[in-house]
Amino acid sequence: VTANHRRQDHDRARVAVVTGASSGIGEATARILARDGYRLALLARRTERIEALAAELGEGSLALTADVADRDSMLAAASRVEADLGPADVLVNNAGVMLLGPFSSSQHEEMRRMVETNLLGAIVAAEVFVGQLRAAHGDLVNVSSVAGRTVRAGNAVYAATKWGMGGWSESLRRELKPDVRVMLIEPGAVDTELPDHITDEDSRRGARKAYAESAISPLHIAETISFGLALPHEVSLNEIVIRPTVQTL
Ligand SMILES: NC(=O)c1ccc[n+]([C@@H]2O[C@H](COP(=O)([O-])OP(=O)(O)OC[C@H]3O[C@@H](n4cnc5c(N)ncnc54)[C@H](OP(=O)(O)O)[C@@H]3O)[C@@H](O)[C@H]2O)c1
């Protein structure tokens, strides 16, 4: 059963926009939603990766180079989606960076990038797509983290962005119902390139070690998002924590 069959009120293929679709959880989510019958708009900064994925997913998929921290590029992407695919039914707010390190020795630029990508970027993406989501009676999926419910030393700013996403999502859930459902997904360790971008050596080594021991495939996160989206619109899966079984944090 594809998403198109599930929604009797749609006579066109549903449209899903995924930010950060060039790798990891975003790429896996795009693949699974394409399998479910959605037409995909793939957003990220690395054009060649999203173009290759769009070509693989086939006709109806759109690769749009966009930086969630650049509002103009997101406005342009929202216009292209509406013009080329029709209004977005689903926005998966997934783009993010995890530049861990002790707060006292953190680089200002890295702290700013985390806030501007993970939190402000998600807010801007929702801002530019919310009209389309409302029109489509669609879904907003926010990819947070277990770091949005618990903290540890060395992830202060990353955790702040994810705690912010939690509060913001719950307020939006109350405001946007019944038109738009809001799903907050909070993964533990997932096997992606996320820790490879950490510049603080101790933090990168620690994260890689922890990931090597327990990280789960991003396909499990994608399947969970797919499950939530497939529920009838009157049912809203609001918050999901999903970890490797062995993970403590
Ligand atoms: N992996 C985990 O263990 C884990 C756990 C909990 C939560 N998460 C969350 O899951 C989300 C996806 O991360 P991932 O693990 O899949 O890592 P990833 O493989 O590094 O993917 C991150 C994605 O975000 C995109 N991105 C980064 N900055 C961007 C920007 N300014 N504008 C647009 N796209 C941007 C990247 O694409 P470009 O570089 O091409 O722009 C990439 O596609 C993040 O929000 C992360 O916090 C991950």
The ligand as an ORCA input file, in Angstrom:
! r2SCAN-3c Opt
* xyz 0 1
  N      23.551     10.281     13.659
  C      23.073     10.328     14.891
  O      23.502      9.602     15.783
  C      21.958     11.284     15.218
  C      21.324     11.135     16.460
  C      20.308     12.014     16.815
  C      19.935     13.009     15.943
  N      20.574     13.134     14.746
  C      20.145     14.239     13.880
  O      19.837     13.727     12.603
  C      19.968     14.766     11.654
  C      20.713     14.223     10.445
  O      22.014     13.874     10.823
  P      22.789     12.595     10.294
  O      23.135     11.784     11.473
  O      22.075     11.988      9.178
  O      24.174     13.266      9.826
  P      24.797     13.560      8.390
  O      24.943     12.298      7.626
  O      26.009     14.379      8.663
  O      23.686     14.435      7.673
  C      23.491     15.784      7.941
  C      22.751     16.395      6.771
  O      22.487     17.769      7.069
  C      22.842     18.530      5.943
  N      23.185     19.886      6.320
  C      24.116     20.301      7.223
  N      24.152     21.631      7.259
  C      23.218     22.081      6.377
  C      22.778     23.354      5.965
  N      23.300     24.480      6.476
  N      21.807     23.434      5.029
  C      21.271     22.308      4.498
  N      21.644     21.080      4.843
  C      22.607     20.971      5.776
  C      23.983     17.788      5.298
  O      24.032     18.084      3.910
  P      25.071     19.090      3.176
  O      26.349     19.012      3.951
  O      25.154     18.524      1.800
  O      24.403     20.416      3.217
  C      23.556     16.351      5.494
  O      22.707     15.949      4.444
  C      20.668     15.927     12.364
  O      19.714     16.912     12.704
  C      21.218     15.269     13.615
  O      21.351     16.179     14.679
  C      21.551     12.282     14.366
*
